[in-house]
Amino acid sequence: MTMDRNEILKQLNDIFIEVLDHEEIVISESTTAADVEEWDSLNHIMLVVEIENHFEIKFKSNAILSWKNVGQMMDTIIEK
Amino acid sequence: MPELTFQKLKKNLKKDFSKLRKIRVAVLGDTATQFLVQALRGKGYDYGFNLEIWEADFNQIERQVFDTTSELYKFKPEIVIIFQSSQKLLGKYNKLQPEQQLQLAHTELGIIENLSVNITDDLNAKLIYYNYTEIDDAVFGNYANKTESSFLFQLRKINFELMFLAKKDTNMHLCDLSSIQNHIGRVTFFQPSIYINTDMVLSLNVLPKVASKTLDLVSVIEGRIKKCIILDLDNTTWGGIIGDDGIENIQVGRLGIGKAFSEFQYWVKKLKNRGIIVCICSKNTESVAKEPFEQHPEMVLRLDDISVFMANWENKADNIRHIQSILNIGFDSMVFLDDNPFERNIVRENIPDVTVPELPEDPANYLEYLYGLNLFETVSVSKEDLERTKLYKTEAARVQIQSNYTNEADFLKNLEMQSTIQPFNNFNSPRISQLSQRSNQFNLRTIRYTENDIKRIAESDKYFTFSFTLDDRFGENGLICVIILEKLDENTLFIDTWFMSCRVLKRGMECFVLNYLASFAKEKGFTVLKGEYLPTPKNELVKDHYKDLGFEHLESYYSLDVFNYRMKVNHIKKKDL
């Protein structure tokens, strides 16, 4: 993965806006599910699938529910 | 209609359902069904249904169905969808002792039959039951196929026996999940990480397909069925163009691409045998279009199979209206198949209720694509169905031809047609000579020119040459008209060649071309355009071409005074290079 963290965050933000269908969402590395109203467990699955499709990666199943915030999610993306 | 992603389908949920037909649907599953419910409701919108869905709590199927005081009974659904997954079936199998494994199918079928009886008798609802997608647990390898206690053997046995169950119980309908997995593959159908984390067994990618397959059943339960398939001929029913290529050269039969058309025809024949009305709607001269049905040895479809045969040069939307008036069935029960995107769009725009699939470009893909659309869903086949073709054939013979033309001018204006005009050059001469060899119907003199002839004419100062393309907002038709003018004397230009592709008939192209030729002649100081019609067995179509365009008929030729020529109305714009 040659992208820097800012670029990944920007792309993630677009995915969040698209999946959660909310134009004004702005995420940072410290954003958690509790900070975003629409980010519930069902939407989380949709986010996971969209992120997988977008970055052409597959997360391990134990990673999917382990992230505490967006930053940790990004760590996993960068590892891939 | 391309398959929407689940993400897009979800956006449907925010739309206005209030005008759509409301149906009460209960969904009961042994895995997490939240996304399935969203997909069903979203897809329902596209089908014109407002599905009011009640979702049972996780894994409550038997309690809800067997207890007549349950929430399910209070909800009073019209349709009950039961989705018992292969994963949970495997879970049950895994807990069994080896000697009990042999009984899995039998036990499960007993339960399903009870569910079905209760839903039909006590709940008075229709049942949609999802059959089982195959999981090979690879304990026996291929040997599972001859090991009755293997999971694969038991699973397939359930699927097989389910069909007998559904055959017996007219209120029970199987939704063939297994065939979806066969079609798209298990790797796409099932995503293990999502399953492990959420207990959902359908991947997001497959949800729209499962929803479609389910809605197909809901539609027919609601009485919306397709009754009629309308076929274009050239490059849809056979390969090639009958009017230009002739009966010997159209492609149908065992060889090459002909095979694709033959197999397509066998499919149509099977539909006809099960009661679907088959009609023809083709831009052709009727006698020419019928020839293959009567004489071609490899044609599968024969005139006997066709209820209404419309071959003429009118617009296809009008022809389909005419077919409708003969058959007296709803437009929404008709499917129209045509290889030409222009024709598909004119029908879509004028009669939106007709189903018009986007046939793939390559005829080899027609059938697989059509299988995937599942257009001819039904919940019953009656004796009447089987007699239907005969019925409508006699009906068609009785009804008089009546014209019912759309406002064509509006439609043409809407097309935003543009034409580029170029003299013959090195780039277009191969295509021009090819058309010169092939074009039969819209061809005034049918003089054939080779590529060398074309080059010679292009270089000669005795001639003026023109090639026309036609594009519209649906796409490009490419080079479709060719004109060669010969200088007879200082006043007269003779139209040595005028041929056009039949694809662009009825679009005002003739008027556009003549406007251009008249202005051109005037500009160069000529006073008369002279035309000639040389009849052949195939060009009757243009017998009155010059007369219709306002030429004066003088003995064996036609003459137009370019100074008093009035520009003809058309909706094509000249496009500059």
Interface residues (C-beta under 8 A of the other chain):
Chain A: E18 V19 D21 S41 L42 I45 M46 V48 V49 E50 K58 F59 K60 S61 I64 L65
Chain B: F6 Q7 K10 K11 Q34 F35 Q191 P192 S193 I194 I196 N197 T198 M200 S203 L204
